[in-house]
Amino acid sequence: MKKPRQIVALGGGMFSMEPENGLLDKYILNLVPSERPKICFLGTASSDGQEYRDMFYNFFKKKNCEPTHLALTDPPRNIASFIMKQDIIHVGGGNTSLIMQAWKEHGVDKIMKKAWNSGIILTGMSAGAICWFNDGITNPEPGVLTRLPCLGLLKGSFCPHYDERAELRHAYKKLILEKTIGEGYGAEDGVALHFVDNNLIKIVTSRPGASAFRVHVSKHKIVEERLESEYLGKDSDENTRSHDEEKFEVLKTAIAFVEKINEHDIEGLAGLMTDDHKFIDSMDNIVTGKEEMTEAWKGFLSWFPHYEISIVNTLMSGDSVGFFGRARGTFGKKRPGVRDKFDIPASWRAKIENGKVKEWQAIADNEAVRYIIDINGRYEFLESLEQEKSKHRKN
């Protein structure tokens, strides 16, 4: 199976801010199924300063990993080859504008996209987290904050140091409200947001009570929605790696199933179902069996040819994954107009067994969808009557 595309974006923390803590650093190292993962530091945002680089080596040389660095002030002969050999890329904090300028000059922006697609884990703190999103904030002159286009691997925007920089937090909310930048996430120091593809699957913290927020507009007002997070605790656990790997395999299978739905890949969906696969809809109707559900998906996706799932948040419990977000689509292929479209809040539950989906449950208020089907049904009925009348007139 193809490696998942992962990004861990930190509001602040790790070796440069919490050298005696190490919880977030360890979390990131444990994402790699290798005894000695290769981790590479980029200090582009701080002009490749030696002091920041020394902090990186002082910390990671004591860990079970292979630390190295990439300085664009003195780059290797083949930057792409160097980056593609790493397991983890960590980008330090500083000035996001410096990252975007230097990376474009050296072609690193394109290389990072390739690294992400290949499964190399991308991480970063502060400016080194902002760079992975669509939108950042730049300060072109004193007292002025505006949009900075970034790599766009992750949708929306990101604001670090959400608890320490009141002026940045205020400016971030103002720019979102004005639609200068996209909606996104605010992360306090000691908080890491773990994305697989564009799905936020987990939020972990190195500090008790530290939080992340989803920042968006509702009814012309800014809303800060506190997101559920997991405090990683004080003590390390040698069994954490194997336990995390098991949980990640469960999550990876569930996300793959969502991707196949969004791609309308019937064969791919069938390949991810157990033979006794069970589907449960929001009315508690149940369909059992891989073959039965394969046919059901064919029918469903022909009815809703633009159906897709958008995930906002994810929760895990044992062998099950809960997805929370929205279901979007259109009814019918002939006239995909305004009346045919729906966009509703929804949630889904996937139960995984031996790398396949044993149960898939969809929960949503489908009243809007039923209305669309009803309207289209009556419209098509009236259209058929007109066609019959037309035939009679010709005769």
C-alpha positions in Angstrom: 0.0 0.0 0.0 1.2 3.5 -0.9 2.6 5.5 2.0 0.2 8.1 3.4 1.0 11.8 2.9 1.6 13.2 6.4 2.2 16.7 7.8 2.6 17.6 11.5 2.1 21.3 12.1 3.2 22.7 15.4 2.1 26.0 17.0 5.4 26.0 19.0 7.5 23.5 20.9 9.9 20.6 20.3 13.7 20.8 20.8 14.1 24.6 20.4 11.4 25.5 23.0 11.1 22.4 25.2 14.4 20.6 25.1 13.7 18.9 28.5 10.3 17.7 27.4 10.7 15.8 24.1 7.1 14.5 23.8 6.3 16.1 20.4 9.8 15.1 19.1 9.2 11.5 20.1 5.7 11.5 18.6 7.1 12.5 15.2 10.0 10.0 15.3 7.5 7.2 16.2 5.6 7.9 13.0 8.3 6.2 11.0 8.4 2.4 11.1 12.2 2.3 11.4 14.6 1.7 14.2 16.6 4.8 13.2 14.6 7.2 11.2 16.4 9.9 9.2 15.4 13.4 10.3 16.5 16.5 8.4 16.4 20.0 9.7 15.8 23.1 7.6 16.6 26.5 9.2 15.6 28.5 6.1 13.2 30.7 8.2 16.1 31.8 10.4 18.6 32.3 7.6 20.2 29.0 8.3 21.6 30.3 11.6 24.1 28.1 13.4 22.6 28.4 16.9 19.2 26.9 15.8 21.0 24.1 14.0 23.1 23.4 17.1 20.0 23.0 19.2 18.7 20.5 16.7 21.8 18.4 16.8 22.2 18.6 20.6 18.8 17.1 21.0 18.5 14.5 18.2 22.0 13.1 18.5 20.9 11.7 21.9 17.9 10.0 20.2 17.7 6.8 18.2 17.7 8.5 14.8 20.0 9.9 12.1 19.9 13.7 12.2 21.1 15.8 9.4 20.4 19.3 8.0 19.9 21.2 4.8 21.2 24.8 4.6 20.4 26.6 1.4 23.3 29.0 2.2 25.5 26.0 1.5 23.4 23.4 -0.3 24.4 19.9 -1.4 25.1 19.4 -5.1 21.8 17.6 -5.6 19.1 19.0 -3.3 16.3 16.8 -4.6 18.3 13.6 -4.0 19.3 14.7 -0.5 15.7 15.5 0.5 14.2 12.3 -1.0 16.5 10.1 1.1 15.0 11.4 4.4 12.2 10.0 6.5 11.3 13.2 8.2 11.7 16.9 7.1 11.5 19.4 10.0 11.3 23.1 9.2 12.3 25.5 12.0 10.5 28.7 13.0 11.3 32.3 11.9 10.2 34.2 8.9 7.8 32.4 6.5 8.6 34.8 3.7 12.2 33.7 3.8 11.1 30.1 3.4 8.9 30.8 0.3 11.6 33.0 -1.4 14.5 30.7 -0.8 12.6 27.5 -1.6 11.3 28.9 -4.9 14.8 30.2 -5.8 16.3 26.7 -5.3 13.3 24.7 -6.5 12.7 23.3 -3.0 9.0 24.1 -3.1 8.5 21.6 -5.9 10.8 19.0 -4.2 8.7 19.3 -1.0 5.6 18.4 -2.9 7.3 15.4 -4.4 8.6 14.4 -0.9 5.0 14.7 0.5 3.5 12.6 -2.3 6.2 9.9 -1.7 5.3 9.6 2.0 8.2 11.5 3.6 6.8 13.1 6.8 6.8 16.9 6.7 6.8 18.8 10.0 7.5 22.3 11.2 7.1 24.7 14.0 5.6 28.3 13.7 6.8 29.5 10.3 7.9 26.0 9.5 4.2 24.9 10.0 2.6 27.8 8.2 4.5 27.1 5.0 2.6 23.8 4.3 -0.8 25.6 4.1 -2.5 27.6 1.4 -2.3 30.9 3.3 0.1 32.5 5.7 0.5 36.0 7.1 3.3 38.4 6.2 4.3 41.7 7.6 5.5 43.8 4.5 5.8 47.0 6.6 5.3 47.9 10.3 1.7 47.6 11.4 0.6 45.9 8.2 -0.3 42.2 8.0 -1.6 40.6 4.9 -1.8 37.3 3.0 1.4 35.3 2.1 0.7 32.5 -0.5 2.4 29.3 0.7 2.9 25.7 -0.6 -0.8 24.7 -0.5 -0.2 21.1 0.5 -2.8 21.7 3.2 -6.0 23.7 2.6 -6.7 26.9 4.5 -4.4 28.7 6.9 -2.5 28.3 10.1 -1.7 30.6 13.0 1.0 29.5 15.5 1.7 30.8 19.1 -2.1 31.2 19.5 -1.8 31.7 23.3 1.4 33.9 23.4 0.9 36.4 20.5 -2.4 38.3 21.1 -1.7 40.7 18.3 -1.2 37.8 15.8 -4.3 36.0 17.0 -6.4 39.2 16.5 -4.9 39.9 13.1 -5.5 36.2 12.0 -9.2 36.4 12.9 -9.6 39.8 11.2 -8.0 38.5 7.9 -10.3 35.4 7.9 -13.4 37.6 8.6 -12.4 39.9 5.7 -11.8 36.8 3.5 -8.2 37.9 2.9 -7.0 34.4 3.9 -8.9 31.1 4.2 -10.3 29.7 7.3 -7.9 27.5 9.3 -6.4 26.5 12.6 -4.9 28.3 15.5 -2.4 26.3 17.6 -1.0 27.2 21.0 2.6 26.4 22.0 3.1 22.8 22.7 0.4 21.7 20.3 0.8 19.6 17.1 -1.8 19.0 14.4 -1.3 15.7 12.6 -2.7 15.6 9.0 -3.0 12.7 6.7 -3.6 14.1 3.2 -5.9 17.0 4.1 -7.6 15.3 6.9 -6.8 16.4 10.5 -6.6 13.0 12.2 -5.2 13.9 15.6 -4.1 16.7 17.9 -1.4 16.0 20.4 0.1 18.2 23.1 3.2 18.3 25.2 1.6 20.5 27.8 -1.6 19.8 29.9 -4.4 22.0 28.8 -2.8 23.3 25.6 -5.3 23.7 22.8 -5.9 24.1 19.1 -8.8 25.9 17.5 -10.7 25.7 14.2 -11.2 29.3 13.2 -14.0 30.0 10.8 -16.8 32.3 9.9 -20.4 31.7 10.9 -23.2 34.2 10.3 -20.6 36.9 9.5 -18.9 36.4 12.9 -15.6 34.7 13.7 -15.9 31.4 15.6 -13.1 29.8 17.5 -14.0 26.1 18.0 -11.7 24.4 20.5 -10.7 21.0 19.2 -10.2 17.8 21.2 -6.6 17.0 21.9 -4.5 14.3 23.6 -1.9 15.1 26.2 1.1 12.9 25.5 2.0 12.6 29.2 5.2 12.9 31.1 6.8 9.5 30.8 7.9 7.6 27.7 6.7 4.2 27.0 8.7 1.6 25.1 5.4 0.0 23.9 4.1 3.2 22.5 5.6 2.6 19.0 3.9 -0.7 18.4 0.6 0.5 19.8 0.7 3.7 17.7 1.6 1.6 14.6 -1.5 -0.6 15.1 -3.7 2.5 15.5 -2.2 4.1 12.5 -2.9 1.0 10.3 -6.6 1.2 11.4 -6.7 4.9 10.6 -4.9 4.5 7.3 -7.5 1.9 6.1 -10.4 4.0 7.1 -9.0 7.1 5.3 -8.3 4.9 2.2 -12.0 3.9 2.2 -13.0 7.6 2.2 -10.6 8.3 -0.6 -12.1 5.5 -2.7 -15.6 6.9 -2.1 -14.5 10.4 -3.2 -12.8 8.9 -6.3 -16.0 6.9 -7.0 -13.7 3.8 -7.3 -16.1 0.9 -7.0 -13.4 -1.7 -7.5 -11.2 0.0 -4.9 -14.1 0.1 -2.4 -14.7 -3.6 -2.9 -11.1 -4.4 -2.3 -11.2 -2.7 1.1 -14.4 -4.5 2.3 -14.4 -7.7 4.3 -16.6 -10.5 2.9 -19.1 -10.0 5.6 -19.0 -6.2 5.3 -22.0 -4.4 6.9 -23.4 -1.0 5.9 -25.7 1.0 8.2 -27.4 4.1 7.1 -28.9 7.0 9.1 -32.3 5.3 9.3 -30.7 2.1 10.7 -31.2 0.2 7.5 -28.6 -2.5 7.1 -27.0 -4.1 4.0 -24.7 -7.1 4.7 -22.2 -8.6 2.3 -19.4 -7.4 0.1 -21.1 -8.2 -3.2 -24.4 -6.6 -2.1 -22.7 -3.4 -1.0 -20.6 -3.2 -4.2 -23.8 -3.2 -6.2 -25.3 -0.7 -3.7 -22.4 1.7 -4.2 -22.7 1.5 -8.0 -26.4 2.5 -7.7 -25.7 5.2 -5.1 -22.9 6.9 -7.1 -24.9 6.8 -10.3 -27.7 8.7 -8.4 -25.2 11.1 -6.9 -22.4 11.5 -9.5 -20.6 14.3 -7.7 -20.9 12.8 -4.2 -17.9 13.5 -1.9 -17.0 13.4 1.8 -15.2 16.3 3.4 -13.6 15.5 6.8 -13.2 18.2 9.5 -12.3 16.1 12.5 -11.4 12.5 13.4 -11.7 10.4 16.5 -10.4 6.9 17.2 -11.4 4.2 19.6 -9.8 0.8 19.4 -10.6 -0.7 16.0 -13.0 2.0 15.0 -12.6 5.5 13.5 -15.2 8.3 13.6 -15.2 10.9 10.9 -17.0 14.3 11.3 -17.5 16.7 8.4 -19.9 17.3 5.5 -21.4 15.3 2.6 -21.7 17.1 -0.7 -23.0 16.2 -4.1 -25.6 16.6 -6.8 -28.6 14.4 -7.8 -28.7 13.1 -11.3 -26.5 13.7 -14.4 -28.9 15.6 -16.8 -29.3 19.0 -15.1 -26.7 19.6 -12.3 -28.3 22.9 -11.3 -28.7 24.7 -8.0 -31.7 22.7 -7.0 -29.8 19.4 -7.5 -27.0 20.3 -5.0 -26.7 19.4 -1.4 -24.2 20.2 1.3 -25.1 18.7 4.7 -23.3 18.0 8.0 -22.6 14.3 8.4 -20.5 11.8 10.3 -19.3 8.3 9.6 -18.0 5.3 11.5 -15.6 2.7 10.1 -14.8 -0.5 12.0 -11.6 -2.1 10.7 -10.6 -5.8 10.8 -7.3 -7.1 9.4 -6.7 -4.1 7.2 -10.2 -4.0 5.7 -13.5 -2.2 6.5 -15.9 -4.6 8.4 -18.5 -2.0 9.1 -19.3 1.4 7.5 -22.0 3.6 9.1 -23.3 6.9 7.7 -25.1 9.3 9.9 -26.7 12.5 8.5 -29.9 14.5 8.4 -30.9 13.6 4.8 -34.1 15.7 4.7 -32.5 18.1 2.2 -31.4 15.2 0.0 -34.9 13.7 0.1 -36.3 17.0 -0.9 -34.0 17.2 -3.9 -34.9 13.7 -5.0 -38.6 14.5 -4.6 -38.3 17.7 -6.6 -36.3 16.0 -9.4 -38.7 13.0 -9.4 -41.7 15.3 -10.0 -39.8 17.3 -12.5 -38.9 14.2 -14.5 -42.5 13.0 -14.3 -43.8 16.3 -15.7 -41.1 16.2 -18.4 -42.2 12.8 -19.5 -45.9 14.0 -19.7 -44.7 16.9 -22.0 -42.9 14.4 -24.2 -46.0 12.3 -24.5 -48.1 15.3 -25.4 -45.5 16.3 -28.0 -45.7 12.8 -29.6 -49.5 13.1 -29.8 -49.3 16.6 -31.4 -47.0 15.2 -34.1 -49.3 12.3 -34.8 
